[in-house]
Structure formats: C-alpha cells, structure tokens
Amino acid sequence: MKTVINVLLGLCIIALVYICYASIMGPINFENEKKHRDAAVIARLIDIRKAQQEFRSQNQRYTASFDTLIDFVKNGRIPFVAKEGVLTDKQLEDGLTERKAMAIINKAKRTNKWDEVRKNGLENFKRDTMWVPVMDTLYARGFTPDSMRYVPFGRGAQFEMDTKIDTARSGAPLILLEVKTPYTVYLDGLDKQEIVNIIDLQNKLSKYPGLMIGSLETPNNNAGNWE
C-alpha cells in the first residue's frame, strides 16, 4: 500500500512539474514563434511596399490589384540615368544646369552642330537614360513575384490591400495605400488564448491587431506599424 501511495505521489509531482514548466514555457514559445512569423510577414510587406512605391512613381497612383502589381514587377522597367562628367563651379556660376546642358547637347545631336557644346565645355558631359527591369533593380536573385499576395503562414490567405485618393487641407491630392493582415491569419495554429490576449491588448491601445503598412486614414509615408 505504501508503495502504491509513493508511486501516486511521484506521478502527481511529475504532473505538477510539467504543468509549471508548460505555464512558463508556453508564453515563451508563443513569443518566439510569433517573432519568427512576424519577421516573415514584415519582409513580405516590405516587398509589396517597394513595388507600390515604384508603381506610383511611374503611374502617379497606387494599385489595389495584386494582379496589376505582380505584372508590373515581372514586366515593368525603371529608368536609370547613367552619368558621365560633372558641371564645374564656373559653369554653374554662368547659370548652366544639368537640364540646360542636356538641352544644348540634344540640340547639337539633332542639328549635328557642336559649336555651342564646345563653347560651354560640354564635350565630356553625358546623361543617358537606360530602362532596367524592376525585378533586377528592386529584388534579390530568386525573388518570386507571385508570392507577394500571400501571407506567410496564412495557409493561402492573401493580404488585404486597398488605395484611396483624398484631398489635403491645402488642396493637394493625397494618394494613400494600406496593406495589412490580422494576427488571426498568420498566427493561426498557435495558442488560441495567447492570440486572444495580444488582440485584446492592441484593441485597448487603439492599434490594428496585426501587421500593416500605410493607412487609408492618415498619411504616414507607408510606414509599417512595427516601425
């Protein structure tokens, strides 16, 4: 009988040790896995932001369509100006600018008359625009554009992406972008109570319960809510 009691006590002690260990390590493991998943989602959001910013520079707007954005990354090109030569202090003091210098050079090319080029000392001044693929400029080798729409660890879920054109108090147009995904999407499969706790905390702080860039409400230069 005494042996049975000792065995039962031993089992109870083991169970209590396990419960204590789980109560301590559970939140730690959750936080470690959350950081891992956060990093993957943030990297994807940054990829989207880079594409959207270049898309806007060429189209004066953002796009709410991943199909359009992905096609732009795959097939779009970015202007790159190859520069040779610089204007001297004397040339600048004489009122010469890069734009004026190129106007003189382009006129000479059209007319095949180079007197003014030589007069202004622009023989070795060149500005040539080359168009390079978006993929080669913005992303590392091996980047897959089709993956941009999908939330890492989201089991096929896509980012929520929207745009809005508003007007500032000054009357200037505000072109806004917002891309986001909630915790419930990419933390799915982790401890449910921990997810509830972190969502509740964000709501109490009046913050979005997830990760996002930009905002349709407040211009923020497409900053991430983790930055």
Protein Blocks (a to p, Z undefined) as FASTA:
>chain_A
ZZmmmmmmmmmmmmmmmmmmmmmmmmmmmmmmmmmmmmmmmmmmmmmmmmmmmmmmmnop
acfbfklmmmmmmmmccdddddedjadfklmmnopafklmmmmmmmmmmnopaklmmmno
pmmgccddddddfklmmpcehiafklmmpcghklopacdddddddddfkopacddddddd
dfklmmgoiafklmmmmmmmmmmnopacbddedjfkbcghhpafkZZ
